[in-house]
């Protein structure tokens, strides 16, 4: 069986340059638009309001975000733990920091406590942090709107 010669057939060639250009423009757009400061926030935590609350002046060096729920559990990097298990997680964070050449005393622990959480639980979280070598703290509150 003999097949016909296909030399006369033409093939369409697509120019991929505009598609690649558009892809890079979309990547740049999303890099500009994404707000990474809200990435560590959990919707279960309702912050208390305060007249003294203000945004930080500069980005914090080596921030670690701890979120205290009204039930008394702590959310760390998406994992929920009881207060007794917090020291183990903080020790692991400290080891990772020290392996990277950073000091735990220079890291800032951001505590986002629910407005219905007990004050004593916030103090226990701070004590656990101090016991594992963390010394700097930032408490988060919602800025109260002035009338």
N, C-alpha and C positions, 0 to 999 in steps of 0.2 A: 504494500500500500504506500502510495506516494503522497506526501503533504505539499501543499502549495507554499511557495516562498512568501514570507511576510515582510519583505524589505520595504514595501510601500506604506506600511502602517506607521502612524505617528503617535507618539506618546505625549501626554500633557505633563508638563513639569510645573510643580507648585513652588512658588517662592515663599520660603518659611521665614524670611527676615521680618515681615510685619508681625507675625504671630509671636516670634521670640521677643521682639521689641515690646509688644503689649504685655507679655508675661512679666518682663522685668519692671515695667511701669506699675503693674498691679502689686508686685512684691514691694516696691518702694512705697506705694500708697499705703499698704497695710502696715508697713513698718512705722510710718509716720502717725497713723491713726490709732494704733493699738495703745491702750493705757495699761502699762504693766503694774502701776501702783495699785490697781484694783484686783490684780490677779490673786493676791493672797487673801482676799476677803471672802467670807462665807455669809450667805444670806440668813443663816440661822441667828447670827449675832446682831442684835439691835443695840447700837452704841448709845450710851447716855448723852444727853445734851449738856453743853457747858458754854458759858459766855467767854471763858478763858481759852477755849480750844482754838488752835490756829494751825495751819499747815506747816510742816517743817521748812526751815529756810534752805536747807541743802539736802541732797540724798544722804541717807545714813550709810555708814560703812559696815559691811557685813551684817545686814539685818536678819534677824530670826523672828518670825511672827508666831506668837502663841495666841490662840483664841479660846477664851473661857466661856463655856455655855452656861445657861441659867441652871442646868442640872448639876453643874460642878465638874463636867468632863472638859478635857483640853484637846483642841484640834491643833495638830502640828503637821504641816505639809500634807494635808488631806487625811491623815490618820487620826482617829479619835482614841484617846486614852484617859484613864483615871489619873488623879493626881499622884498616886503612888508610883505609877509607871513613867511619870514625866522625867525623873532623874536619869533613868536609863537612856531615854531618847536624847536628853541634853548632853549626857556624857558622850554619846555617839557623835553628836554635832560638834562637840569640842574636839574629839579625836580627828574628825574630818578637817576641821579648821587648822589644827596644829600640823596635820600632814601636808596641808597646803601652804604652810609657812605663816599663817595668821594666828594671832593671839586671841583667846577667848575673852580676855579682859577688854579688848578693843571692839568686840562685836556689840551691837545694840539689840536688845530683846524688845520687840514691840508686843505689848499686851493689849489685845482687843477683848475686853470683857463685856458680856451682855449686861444691859442696864438692870436686869433682875438678878444678876449673880451676886452672891454674898461677898462682902468686903473681905472677910476672913479668908475666903478661897483665893482672892487676888493676892493677899499677903502670903499664902502658902505657895503660890506659883512663883512669886518673887524670891521666897526663901529657897525653893528648889533650885532656882537659877543661881543664886548666890552660892549655894553649897557645891555647885558644879563649876564655879569659876567665872560666871558671867556677872559683870558689874554695872553695865549701862542699861537703862530701861527707858522706854517711851510708852506712856499710856495713851491710848486713843479714845477720843470722844467726838461726838458730832457737834459741829459748830452751831450754836444756837442762833437762830435768826433774830435780828434786832427789829423791833417795831417802832 
